[in-house]
Each structure stands twice: as C-alpha cells, then as structure tokens.
Amino acid sequence: MDGESSAHGWVNSALAETCTRHSVVQNASQLPLPLGLEGDPHVHLFESVYPFINPLSTSRGPPMAFDSTSSYIATDALKQAVNAAVVLERPLLIKGEPGTGKTLLAEELAESLDTQLITWHIKSSTKAAQGLYEYDAVSRLRDSQLGVEGVENVANYIKPGKLWEAFTANQRVVLLIDEIDKADIEFPNDLLQELDRMEFHVYETGETIRAEQRPIIVITSNNEKELPDAFLRRCFFHYIEFPDRETMQAIVDVHFPDIAPKLVSEALEVFFELRKAPGLKKKPSTSELVDWLKLLMADNIAQEALYNRDPSKALPPMAGALVKNEQDTQLLERLAFMIRRQKGTGR
C-alpha cells in the first residue's frame, strides 16, 4: 500500500470516529484550514475530511465556527488556531504580549458558543492539584472534635476545583487556564494526565471524575518562563502578534464606533511612536490604548493637541494610561531633551 493510500485509510477511520462527535457543516467554506497544513503533501486528504467537521457545534445547536464578534477582532490565523485546536481536541495555548486579548479570546469564544466560561486564574502559589479538588482535613478534624454532624462523610470536606467543575458540567464549556506561566515549572507537567484522559481520581472517596463532555480548553501565557516540552506537545500553539495599524484601527472602531476619525488617526500615530521608542521597558498594549482613548474622549482632548504636539515634550496628554513606570518616563524625557538639544533649545 503506497503512502497516499495509507493516508486515505487513516483519514477514513478518523472521519468515522470524529463525525460521531461533531455535527456536519452546511457551508464548508466557513471553516478555515488549520495552520501548518498548507504545505503538507497530503493536505488535499485533510481537506476532504475537514469541511465535514464542525468542531464548535453541539447536537442541540446549529453548525458554527469561531469568528470575530461584535466586540472582538480575530485575525484569520487566530480563527484557524481556535478551530484546529477543537478539531484535534487539544488545549489551545495562546501566547502574546500582555494586553493583546488572550484572556478576552476565551470570553468571546464562550459567548459565541452560548456556553459557560470557567476561569482558573493561575498565581505563583497555585498547585495543579487545586484545579482538581482540595481536601480540607483541618476542618474535618476540628468538626470531629466538636461532634459536628456529617463529619464521617469525607465528601463534605472536598472542594471541587475548576477542572472538576468543567468535567461535570451538563454542557460543553470553555475552560480558561489563565497565565499558566506564573506557576512553578512543574505545574504544566502535573496536569498532563488529566488533560490527556479527561479524568482524575479522588483518593479520599475512591471515585473517578470523568468529563461528560470534553471542554474546550484555552491556556494563556505571557512568556514569563518556558513551558515543558511534554506539555507543549499536547497543545495547539498560537502566538498573537501585536496588531498592525489596520487591525488596531478595527479594534478601536469596535470599542468606539462614534469616535472622531482624526482623533483616532493622531492617537494611533502617537501610540506607535511610543512603542518604537528605543529602550522602552514596557511598551503600551492594546488594552492601554483603549483606556487612553477613553480618557481623551472623556476630557474632550482635541485632536489638535496630538497633531500639533511638540516632539520636544516628553509625554502626550493623559500619558499615565500608556507609560506605567518611572524608568520609561525618564527615558522619554531624555529622548525629548535630545530633540530639544538638536534644535538648539537645550539648556
């Protein structure tokens, strides 16, 4: 059997299994091909299967695929990543600069599916076991000493975690594991088996918690530390590139449909100039641009205040929304001083 016949056999068997889990798409052209397959020699085999799979549909709802929403602008690459991750039944690992909409993606995905979003915010002290459940042995010991009723039932002292909540939901939910890179290096590896098998064991009660419907898992990272290779192999990865000017304009239009076009144009000019400043420790983010525009509108800052802004002045109006530390403020002041000196106005 040649390679293509083998591939056809794999595709046919995969199709039989997958179509039992997903509805049929009425309009195949709505589903973008996942990233990474464009150059594959067997891409036509995948294309023959992929249009029949609607990864985001449910048995009770109409076929659909993730797209931009009225409040969230998704690039084609991001749409492809979301749909591909669900087809593969892999967690979607999203990286990108802070403020580029990683967390908001999960919120918008849940809203577009009309399903529940379960959010697990990760801190430096968070342990993987907390996502499964926590057993309060101290409270049980105290209650036993006080003769509290029900102390013999250990289940009364088990608090379900976010994975437990997602696994036992009565519908397919979106589970957001937010800022996974804040936890220690072993945290991702400690979740491998649970995310692979979609089940875990509760040792205190002897029960096994299995996912009734496989949740759509979105994991975000700000790249504070590298994630283990074993964990990465189990994810579909996408990096959210910082929006270019055209995309940023579309984002602003979503948030402020009635804003003066000239004000937006000048504000974007200042914003991208700030981001290009050499040596800037923290570049302003998309969310900070939105906050800044909100302040400019609230204080009726005229577009001329940006258009006619003296480049020898260090900071634009309401700069506190964009520049968030003293090192960057001092850097911009030094750059402004250099401009003044070049003009012969330095002191």
C-alpha positions in Angstrom: 0.0 0.0 0.0 1.5 3.4 -1.0 1.7 6.4 1.3 -1.3 8.1 -0.1 -3.5 5.0 0.3 -2.3 4.7 3.8 -3.2 8.3 4.4 -6.6 7.8 2.9 -7.2 4.8 5.3 -6.2 6.9 8.3 -8.5 9.7 7.1 -11.5 7.4 6.6 -11.1 5.8 10.0 -10.6 9.2 11.7 -13.7 10.6 9.9 -15.9 7.7 11.1 -14.9 8.4 14.7 -14.9 12.2 14.5 -18.3 12.5 12.8 -19.9 10.7 15.8 -18.8 13.6 18.0 -19.4 16.6 15.7 -22.3 17.9 13.5 -22.0 18.3 9.8 -21.2 21.8 8.5 -23.7 23.1 6.0 -21.2 25.6 4.5 -17.8 24.0 4.3 -16.1 27.2 3.1 -16.7 28.8 6.5 -14.1 26.6 8.2 -10.5 27.8 7.6 -7.8 25.2 7.2 -5.7 24.8 10.4 -2.3 26.5 10.4 0.7 24.3 9.5 -1.2 22.2 6.9 -0.9 24.5 3.9 2.3 22.9 2.6 1.6 19.3 3.6 1.7 16.9 0.6 -1.5 15.2 1.9 -3.3 18.4 2.5 -6.0 17.5 0.0 -6.8 14.4 2.0 -7.4 16.5 5.1 -9.4 19.0 3.1 -11.7 16.1 2.1 -12.5 15.4 5.7 -12.1 18.8 7.5 -15.1 20.5 5.8 -17.5 17.9 7.2 -16.3 18.5 10.8 -17.8 21.4 12.7 -15.7 21.5 15.9 -17.8 24.1 17.7 -21.2 22.7 17.1 -23.4 20.8 19.6 -26.1 18.3 19.0 -28.7 20.9 20.1 -27.4 23.9 18.2 -26.7 24.9 14.6 -23.3 24.4 12.9 -20.9 27.2 13.6 -17.2 28.1 13.6 -15.4 30.7 15.7 -15.2 34.1 14.1 -14.7 37.7 15.0 -17.5 39.1 17.2 -19.1 42.5 17.7 -16.6 43.2 20.4 -13.5 41.1 19.4 -11.4 41.3 16.3 -9.8 37.9 15.4 -7.3 37.6 12.7 -7.6 34.7 10.2 -4.7 33.0 11.8 -6.4 33.1 15.2 -9.7 31.8 13.9 -7.8 28.9 12.3 -6.0 28.2 15.5 -9.2 28.0 17.6 -11.0 25.7 15.1 -7.9 23.5 14.6 -7.4 23.1 18.4 -11.0 21.9 18.8 -10.9 19.5 15.9 -7.7 18.0 17.3 -9.2 18.0 20.8 -6.1 19.7 22.1 -5.7 22.6 24.6 -5.2 25.8 22.7 -2.1 27.5 24.1 -2.1 31.2 23.4 0.9 33.4 23.9 1.5 37.1 23.2 2.2 40.4 24.7 0.1 41.4 27.8 -3.0 43.3 26.7 -3.3 41.6 23.3 -6.6 39.9 24.1 -5.6 36.4 25.1 -8.0 36.2 28.1 -10.7 38.0 26.2 -10.5 35.4 23.5 -11.8 32.7 25.8 -14.6 35.0 27.0 -15.6 35.7 23.4 -15.4 32.1 22.4 -17.7 31.1 25.2 -20.1 33.8 24.3 -20.1 32.9 20.7 -20.9 29.3 21.7 -23.5 30.5 24.2 -21.9 28.3 26.8 -20.3 28.8 30.3 -16.8 30.1 30.7 -14.9 28.5 33.7 -11.8 30.5 34.5 -8.9 29.3 36.5 -6.6 32.2 37.3 -3.1 30.9 38.0 -0.8 32.5 40.6 2.8 31.8 41.6 1.5 29.8 44.6 -1.1 27.8 42.6 -0.7 24.0 42.5 -2.1 21.7 39.8 -4.0 19.6 42.4 -6.1 22.7 43.3 -7.6 22.5 39.8 -8.9 19.0 40.6 -10.1 19.4 44.2 -9.0 20.3 47.7 -9.5 18.2 50.8 -9.9 20.2 54.0 -8.5 17.8 56.5 -8.1 20.5 59.2 -11.8 21.4 59.1 -12.8 17.8 59.3 -10.5 17.2 62.3 -11.9 20.3 64.1 -15.5 19.2 63.4 -14.8 15.7 64.7 -13.6 17.2 67.9 -16.7 19.3 68.2 -19.0 16.5 67.3 -20.4 18.2 64.2 -22.9 16.1 62.3 -21.8 14.6 58.9 -18.1 14.5 59.8 -18.0 10.9 58.8 -18.8 11.7 55.2 -15.4 12.8 53.7 -17.2 14.2 50.6 -18.4 17.1 52.8 -14.8 18.3 53.1 -13.8 18.1 49.4 -14.0 21.3 47.4 -14.2 20.7 43.6 -11.6 22.6 41.5 -12.0 24.2 38.1 -11.3 21.0 36.2 -13.8 19.1 38.3 -16.3 21.9 37.5 -15.6 21.7 33.8 -15.6 17.9 33.6 -19.0 17.6 35.3 -20.8 20.5 33.5 -24.1 19.5 31.8 -22.9 21.1 28.6 -19.7 21.6 26.7 -17.9 24.5 28.4 -14.9 26.7 27.7 -12.2 26.2 30.4 -9.7 29.1 30.6 -6.4 28.4 32.4 -5.1 31.9 32.6 -1.4 32.9 32.8 -0.1 29.3 33.3 3.5 30.7 33.2 3.0 32.3 36.6 3.1 28.9 38.3 6.2 26.8 39.0 7.8 24.8 36.3 6.2 21.5 37.3 2.7 22.9 37.2 2.0 22.1 33.5 3.5 18.6 33.7 1.3 17.8 36.8 -1.8 18.3 34.6 -0.6 16.2 31.6 -2.6 13.0 32.5 -5.8 14.8 33.5 -5.8 16.9 30.3 -5.0 13.8 28.2 -7.5 11.4 29.6 -10.1 14.0 30.7 -10.4 12.2 34.1 -8.9 12.1 37.5 -9.2 10.0 40.7 -10.4 11.4 44.1 -8.4 9.3 46.5 -10.4 10.3 49.6 -13.7 9.0 48.2 -12.4 6.5 45.7 -14.4 8.0 42.8 -13.2 8.9 39.4 -14.3 12.2 37.8 -14.7 11.9 34.1 -15.5 14.6 31.6 -19.1 14.2 30.5 -18.4 16.4 27.5 -14.8 17.4 26.6 -14.3 21.0 27.5 -12.7 23.4 25.1 -9.5 24.4 26.9 -7.8 27.7 26.3 -4.4 28.3 28.1 -2.7 31.7 28.1 0.9 32.6 28.8 2.8 35.9 28.9 6.1 34.1 28.2 7.4 34.7 31.7 9.0 31.3 31.6 9.4 28.4 29.2 6.8 25.6 29.3 7.9 21.9 29.4 8.2 20.2 26.0 6.0 17.3 27.1 3.2 19.8 27.8 3.8 21.7 24.6 3.4 18.5 22.5 -0.1 18.2 23.8 -1.2 21.7 22.8 -2.1 23.5 19.7 0.0 26.7 19.8 -0.7 30.2 18.5 1.1 33.4 19.1 -1.0 36.5 18.9 1.1 39.0 17.0 0.8 42.6 18.1 -1.9 44.3 15.9 -0.7 46.3 12.9 -2.1 49.7 12.4 -5.0 48.5 10.2 -6.0 45.8 12.7 -5.7 48.3 15.6 -8.0 50.7 13.7 -10.6 47.9 13.5 -10.2 47.2 17.2 -10.7 50.9 18.1 -13.8 51.0 15.8 -15.3 48.1 17.8 -14.8 49.9 21.1 -15.6 53.5 20.0 -17.8 53.4 16.9 -18.6 57.2 17.2 -15.0 58.5 17.9 -13.7 61.2 15.6 -11.6 59.6 12.8 -9.0 62.3 13.0 -8.5 61.8 16.8 -8.0 58.1 16.2 -5.5 58.7 13.4 -3.4 61.1 15.6 -3.7 58.9 18.7 -2.5 55.8 16.7 0.4 57.9 15.4 1.5 58.8 19.0 0.8 55.3 20.2 3.0 53.5 17.6 5.7 56.2 18.0 5.8 55.4 21.8 6.1 51.7 21.1 9.1 52.3 18.8 11.0 54.4 21.3 14.4 52.7 21.8 15.0 51.1 25.2 11.4 51.3 26.4 11.0 48.8 29.2 7.2 48.3 28.9 5.6 49.0 25.5 2.0 50.2 25.8 -0.5 47.5 25.0 -3.8 47.3 23.1 -5.9 47.5 26.2 -3.9 50.6 27.4 -4.6 52.3 24.0 -8.3 51.7 24.6 -8.0 53.2 28.1 -6.1 56.2 26.7 -8.7 56.9 24.0 -11.4 56.6 26.6 -9.7 59.3 28.7 -9.1 61.5 25.7 -12.8 61.4 24.9 -13.9 61.9 28.5 -11.7 65.0 28.8 -12.6 66.4 25.4 -8.9 66.4 24.3 -8.9 67.9 20.9 -7.2 66.1 18.0 -5.0 69.2 17.6 -3.5 68.5 21.0 -2.0 65.4 19.4 -1.4 66.7 15.9 0.4 69.8 17.0 2.1 68.1 19.9 5.6 69.5 20.4 8.0 66.5 19.9 10.4 68.1 22.4 7.8 67.4 25.1 8.3 64.1 26.7 4.8 62.8 27.1 1.4 63.1 25.3 -1.7 64.2 27.2 -3.0 61.6 29.7 0.2 59.6 29.3 -0.3 57.7 32.6 -2.6 55.4 30.6 0.3 54.4 28.4 3.5 54.8 30.3 3.5 52.7 33.6 6.9 53.0 35.2 9.4 55.7 36.1 12.2 54.2 34.0 10.2 54.7 30.8 9.1 58.2 31.9 12.8 59.1 32.4 13.7 57.5 29.1 11.1 59.6 27.2 12.3 62.7 29.0 15.8 62.1 27.9 14.8 61.5 24.3 12.8 64.7 24.4 15.9 66.6 25.8 18.0 65.2 22.9 15.4 66.5 20.5 15.5 70.0 22.1 19.3 70.0 22.0 19.3 69.1 18.4 17.1 72.1 17.8 19.4 74.3 19.7 17.0 74.9 22.5 18.5 72.7 25.2 19.7 74.3 28.4 
